[in-house]
């Protein structure tokens, strides 16, 4: 009922706008069409979800959440600080994400697929709320007593947004293992990790219990656990149809299984970061309370700024520091995050990680380079053969766009055979007539 009432109010508001401000019929039609589109989205919200989320958030917060469906989800990217030097490059029409020094909101959604710099790993397209991990990591080491970060694990890492952010924040000598138990998703993760191009970053395809069996231990573990996805309803309406109360029950139980295994792998004094992209308290606050009661976890605070409008605990009687992003209140999609510490760090049970050697992404041999035009770069990313200039040596050559490596070809003189991985190729045949840069060198 509240959703239908909200749609009616939106429609009446649009008519008032027409009469009060004397706008054109064309503008009114466009406004009404937008309202119908957003109303169609929120009318699809399951009744159980509406009832439970309204109860958890309260009428005022839930009203702000519904109002967010009137707006397009914000588009944002995160720069690769290893490749894109701050001050040397600018983001076209970019506005900084306040909780991430490398993050930028964009004024519109460009055609990312047709930007060679995306494929070169210069930036990652990431939802802004997820970049809150940057802020958390920037403060996490201060909460680790007598422990220096030497190893980290991202337990559920695909497609790689939080993993590449984590890798950017960790010391180069710190080993990061990005794990994804589903093989198809692990291949996507590997592509993104490879393009990001950092040393000491390894991708694995294992279940959490496998790390326990191998007695691997880490100073930092990120559990961005599978969840019911309520926070993605605005950005990805297809997730609405996958939601149910039964799915919520299944998720919180799976999440505890994952965390239980991760806790076994966490060094004493180490940090576990727990996150979901959902709103309900079963997958969020109740899981954090379970960790404190059953695992002895200590929930750690992170200093934030009031103007970010981050929401704290919504579970009555549970006041531990947790961080919830709600569309319409905070600029981004749905996110929940909490930071937990194991023990006091008075003794160590570190693993040597001797099974993981030679895991640098910087180990490729040095080869001659060949700069490509925009059209040539797109052809290369489609895995088409290229014709290089006569002064380029024969053999394996690294091709670049605006100075950033895209991959390799084998130059045989008459043509250059494309060595770009087949599964990474651009499949569309459309090529823009002009390059529309997202990053611009100053």
C-alpha positions in Angstrom: 0.0 0.0 0.0 2.8 2.4 0.9 4.4 1.9 -2.6 1.2 2.5 -4.4 0.6 5.7 -2.4 4.1 6.9 -3.1 3.6 6.4 -6.9 0.3 8.4 -6.7 2.1 11.2 -4.9 4.8 11.3 -7.5 2.2 11.6 -10.3 0.3 14.4 -8.6 3.5 16.2 -7.9 4.4 16.1 -11.6 1.0 17.7 -12.5 1.5 20.4 -9.9 5.0 21.1 -11.4 3.3 21.5 -14.8 0.8 24.1 -13.6 3.0 26.0 -11.2 6.0 26.4 -13.5 4.4 26.5 -16.9 6.6 23.9 -18.4 6.2 22.6 -22.0 4.1 19.6 -22.8 7.2 17.8 -24.0 9.0 18.3 -20.6 5.9 17.2 -18.8 5.6 14.0 -20.9 9.3 13.3 -20.3 8.8 13.8 -16.5 5.7 11.6 -16.4 7.5 8.9 -18.4 10.4 8.9 -15.9 7.9 8.7 -13.0 6.2 5.7 -14.6 9.5 4.0 -15.2 10.5 4.4 -11.5 7.1 3.5 -10.3 7.2 0.3 -12.3 10.5 -0.5 -10.5 9.2 0.1 -7.0 5.9 -1.6 -7.8 7.9 -4.8 -8.4 9.3 -4.7 -4.9 8.0 -7.9 -3.1 5.4 -7.2 -0.4 7.5 -9.1 2.2 10.5 -7.0 1.4 8.6 -3.7 1.6 7.0 -4.7 5.0 10.3 -6.0 6.6 12.5 -3.2 5.2 10.0 -0.5 6.3 9.9 -2.0 9.8 13.7 -2.1 10.0 14.4 1.3 8.6 11.4 3.2 9.9 9.0 5.3 7.8 11.4 8.3 7.2 14.4 6.2 6.1 12.2 3.9 4.0 10.6 7.0 2.3 14.1 8.3 1.4 14.9 4.9 0.0 11.8 4.8 -2.2 12.6 8.3 -3.4 16.0 7.1 -4.6 14.2 5.2 -7.4 13.3 8.6 -9.0 17.0 9.0 -9.8 19.5 7.2 -11.9 22.0 5.2 -9.9 25.3 7.1 -9.6 28.1 6.0 -11.9 31.6 5.9 -10.4 35.1 4.7 -11.1 38.2 4.0 -9.0 41.6 4.9 -10.4 44.6 2.5 -10.3 47.2 4.5 -8.3 50.0 2.3 -9.6 49.2 3.3 -13.2 47.4 6.7 -13.0 49.5 9.2 -11.1 47.4 11.7 -9.1 47.8 15.2 -10.4 49.0 14.0 -13.9 45.6 12.8 -15.0 42.1 14.2 -14.6 38.7 12.5 -14.7 36.3 14.0 -17.3 33.4 15.6 -15.4 34.5 13.7 -12.3 33.5 14.4 -8.7 35.5 12.9 -5.9 34.0 10.1 -3.8 34.6 11.4 -0.3 35.5 8.1 1.4 38.0 7.0 -1.3 40.9 9.1 -2.5 40.9 7.1 -5.8 37.2 7.2 -6.5 35.2 9.6 -8.7 31.5 10.0 -9.6 30.9 10.5 -13.3 28.2 12.8 -14.7 26.8 10.1 -16.9 27.5 6.5 -17.9 29.9 6.4 -20.8 30.6 3.4 -23.0 33.2 1.8 -20.8 33.7 -1.2 -23.1 35.1 1.0 -25.8 37.7 2.7 -23.6 41.1 1.0 -24.0 42.2 2.4 -20.7 39.7 0.3 -18.9 41.2 -2.8 -20.4 44.6 -1.5 -19.6 43.7 -1.5 -15.9 43.9 2.2 -15.4 40.6 2.3 -13.6 37.9 0.0 -12.4 34.1 0.7 -12.7 32.9 0.3 -9.1 29.8 1.3 -7.2 30.7 4.2 -4.8 29.5 2.7 -1.6 31.8 -0.3 -2.1 34.7 2.1 -2.1 34.1 2.6 1.6 36.5 -0.3 2.0 39.3 2.2 1.1 38.4 4.3 4.1 38.2 1.2 6.3 41.6 -0.2 5.2 43.2 3.2 5.6 42.3 3.0 9.3 42.5 -0.8 9.9 46.2 -1.0 10.6 45.9 1.3 13.5 43.5 -1.2 15.1 45.9 -4.2 14.7 47.9 -4.6 17.9 51.4 -5.9 17.5 50.7 -7.1 14.0 52.1 -6.0 10.7 50.1 -6.8 7.6 52.0 -9.5 5.7 49.2 -11.6 4.3 45.5 -11.0 3.4 42.7 -13.0 2.0 39.6 -11.9 0.1 37.4 -15.0 0.6 34.6 -14.3 -1.9 36.4 -12.0 -4.3 34.7 -12.1 -7.8 34.4 -10.0 -9.9 37.3 -8.2 -8.2 36.2 -4.7 -7.3 37.0 -4.9 -3.6 40.1 -7.1 -4.2 41.7 -4.6 -6.6 41.0 -1.9 -4.1 42.5 -3.9 -1.3 45.6 -4.7 -3.4 46.1 -1.0 -4.0 46.0 -0.2 -0.3 48.2 -3.0 1.0 52.0 -2.9 1.2 53.7 -4.4 -1.9 55.3 -7.1 0.2 52.0 -8.2 1.6 50.6 -11.3 -0.1 46.9 -11.0 -1.2 45.0 -14.1 -2.1 41.8 -13.4 -4.0 39.6 -16.4 -3.8 36.4 -17.4 -5.7 34.9 -20.9 -5.3 32.9 -20.8 -8.5 35.2 -21.5 -11.5 33.4 -19.3 -14.1 33.5 -16.3 -11.7 37.1 -17.0 -10.8 38.1 -16.6 -14.4 36.5 -13.1 -14.5 38.3 -12.3 -11.2 41.6 -13.5 -12.7 41.2 -11.2 -15.7 40.5 -8.1 -13.5 43.4 -8.9 -11.1 45.8 -9.4 -14.1 44.8 -6.2 -15.7 45.2 -4.3 -12.3 48.8 -5.4 -12.5 50.1 -5.5 -8.9 52.8 -7.8 -7.4 52.0 -10.4 -4.7 48.4 -10.9 -5.9 47.2 -14.5 -6.5 43.8 -15.8 -7.6 42.5 -19.1 -6.2 39.4 -21.2 -6.8 38.7 -22.9 -3.4 36.0 -23.3 -0.8 36.6 -21.6 2.6 37.1 -25.0 4.2 40.1 -25.7 1.9 42.0 -22.8 3.6 41.3 -24.3 7.0 42.5 -27.8 5.8 45.7 -26.3 4.6 46.2 -24.4 7.9 46.7 -21.1 6.1 46.5 -18.0 8.3 46.2 -14.3 7.4 46.5 -10.9 9.1 43.5 -9.5 7.3 40.5 -11.3 5.8 37.7 -9.7 3.8 34.4 -11.6 3.7 32.2 -9.8 1.2 29.7 -12.7 1.5 27.0 -13.8 -0.9 23.7 -12.1 0.2 20.1 -11.5 -0.8 21.1 -8.4 -2.8 18.5 -6.0 -1.5 20.9 -3.0 -1.9 21.2 -3.6 -5.7 17.4 -3.4 -6.5 17.7 0.1 -7.9 20.9 -0.6 -9.9 19.9 -4.0 -11.1 16.1 -4.6 -11.2 16.7 -8.2 -12.2 17.7 -9.0 -8.6 14.2 -8.1 -7.4 12.8 -11.3 -8.8 15.4 -13.4 -7.1 14.5 -12.1 -3.6 12.4 -14.0 -1.1 12.3 -14.5 2.7 13.5 -18.1 2.1 16.5 -16.7 0.3 17.3 -14.4 3.2 17.2 -17.4 5.6 19.5 -19.4 3.3 21.9 -16.5 3.0 22.5 -15.7 6.7 23.2 -19.3 7.4 25.7 -19.6 4.5 27.3 -16.3 5.7 27.9 -17.7 9.1 29.5 -20.9 7.6 31.9 -18.7 5.6 32.8 -16.5 8.5 33.3 -19.5 10.8 35.8 -20.9 8.4 37.5 -17.5 7.9 37.8 -17.1 11.6 39.9 -20.3 11.8 42.2 -18.7 9.2 42.6 -15.4 10.9 45.7 -14.7 13.0 45.3 -13.7 16.6 45.0 -9.9 16.6 44.0 -10.0 12.9 41.2 -8.0 11.3 38.1 -9.5 9.6 36.0 -7.1 7.4 32.4 -8.3 6.9 30.3 -6.8 4.2 27.0 -7.4 2.3 25.0 -5.5 -0.2 21.7 -6.0 1.6 19.6 -4.2 4.2 18.0 -6.8 6.5 19.3 -7.3 10.0 19.5 -11.1 9.8 22.3 -10.9 7.3 23.9 -7.9 9.0 23.5 -6.9 12.6 22.4 -10.3 13.8 25.4 -11.9 12.1 27.7 -9.4 13.8 26.1 -10.1 17.2 26.6 -13.8 16.6 30.3 -13.2 15.8 30.8 -11.3 19.1 28.9 -14.0 21.2 30.1 -17.2 19.5 33.5 -16.2 18.1 34.6 -13.6 20.7 35.0 -11.0 18.0 35.6 -7.4 18.9 33.7 -4.9 16.7 36.0 -1.9 15.9 34.9 1.7 15.2 35.9 3.7 12.2 35.8 7.5 12.2 33.4 8.8 9.5 32.0 12.2 8.6 28.4 13.3 9.4 27.9 14.7 5.9 28.3 11.2 4.4 25.0 10.2 6.2 26.0 6.7 6.9 23.4 4.8 9.0 24.5 2.8 12.1 22.9 -0.3 13.7 19.2 -0.8 13.1 18.9 -3.7 15.5 17.2 -2.6 18.7 19.6 -3.1 21.7 22.6 -3.7 19.5 24.8 -0.6 19.4 28.1 -1.9 18.0 29.7 0.3 15.3 28.4 -0.9 11.9 28.1 1.1 8.7 25.1 0.9 6.4 24.7 2.8 3.1 21.1 3.4 2.0 20.3 4.8 -1.4 18.5 8.1 -1.0 20.4 8.8 2.2 24.0 8.1 1.2 25.1 8.6 -2.4 25.5 5.1 -3.6 23.8 1.7 -3.6 23.2 -0.5 -0.6 26.1 -1.7 1.5 26.7 -3.0 5.1 30.1 -3.2 6.6 31.6 -4.1 10.0 35.2 -4.4 11.1 36.1 -7.1 13.7 39.3 -8.1 15.5 40.3 -11.5 16.7 41.9 -11.7 20.2 44.4 -9.1 21.3 47.4 -10.1 19.3 49.4 -11.3 22.3 50.6 -14.4 20.4 50.9 -15.3 16.7 49.9 -18.4 14.7 51.1 -17.1 11.3 51.6 -19.4 8.3 54.5 -19.0 6.0 52.3 -19.4 2.9 55.1 -21.5 1.4 52.7 -23.0 -1.2 52.3 -19.6 -2.9 55.5 -18.5 -4.7 56.2 -16.5 -7.8 52.9 -14.7 -7.6 53.9 -11.4 -9.1 52.1 -9.8 -11.9 55.3 -7.9 -12.8 57.2 -10.9 -13.9 56.6 -10.6 -17.7 59.8 -10.3 -19.8 60.6 -6.9 -21.2 59.6 -6.7 -24.9 59.7 -4.0 -27.6 56.6 -1.8 -27.6 54.3 -0.4 -30.3 51.9 2.5 -29.8 48.4 2.1 -31.2 45.8 4.6 -32.4 42.3 4.4 -30.9 41.0 2.4 -33.8 43.9 0.0 -33.7 43.5 -0.4 -30.0 39.8 -1.4 -30.4 40.8 -3.8 -33.2 43.4 -5.3 -30.9 40.9 -5.7 -28.1 38.6 -7.5 -30.5 41.5 -9.9 -31.1 42.0 -9.0 -34.7 45.3 -9.1 -36.5 47.3 -5.8 -36.7 49.7 -4.3 -39.2 52.6 -2.6 -37.3 55.0 -0.1 -38.8 58.2 -1.4 -40.5 60.5 -0.2 -37.7 58.9 -2.4 -35.1 61.1 -5.5 -34.5 59.8 -9.0 -35.3 58.8 -11.3 -32.5 56.7 -10.7 -29.4 55.8 -7.0 -29.1 53.8 -5.2 -26.4 51.2 -2.9 -27.8 50.2 0.2 -25.9 47.5 2.9 -25.9 48.5 6.4 -24.5 51.5 4.7 -23.0 49.7 2.0 -21.2 50.2 -1.7 -22.2 47.2 -3.5 -23.5 48.8 -6.9 -24.3 51.1 -8.6 -26.8 51.2 -9.5 -30.5 53.6 -11.6 -32.4 55.0 -9.5 -35.2 55.8 -11.6 -38.3 56.3 -8.6 -40.7 53.4 -8.9 -43.0 51.0 -8.8 -40.0 51.1 -9.1 -36.2 49.2 -12.1 -34.8 47.1 -11.2 -31.8 48.0 -12.8 -28.5 45.2 -11.2 -26.5 43.4 -13.8 -24.4 40.4 -15.1 -26.4 38.1 -15.0 -23.4 38.9 -11.3 -22.8 38.1 -10.0 -26.3 35.5 -7.3 -27.0 32.6 -9.1 -28.8 30.7 -6.1 -30.2 31.5 -5.0 -33.8 30.5 -1.3 -33.2 33.4 1.2 -33.1 32.8 4.8 -32.1 34.0 7.2 -34.8 35.9 9.2 -32.1 37.5 8.4 -28.8 35.6 9.9 -25.9 38.2 9.8 -23.0 37.2 9.2 -19.4 40.7 10.0 -18.2 42.6 12.9 -19.7 46.3 13.6 -19.3 46.8 17.1 -17.9 
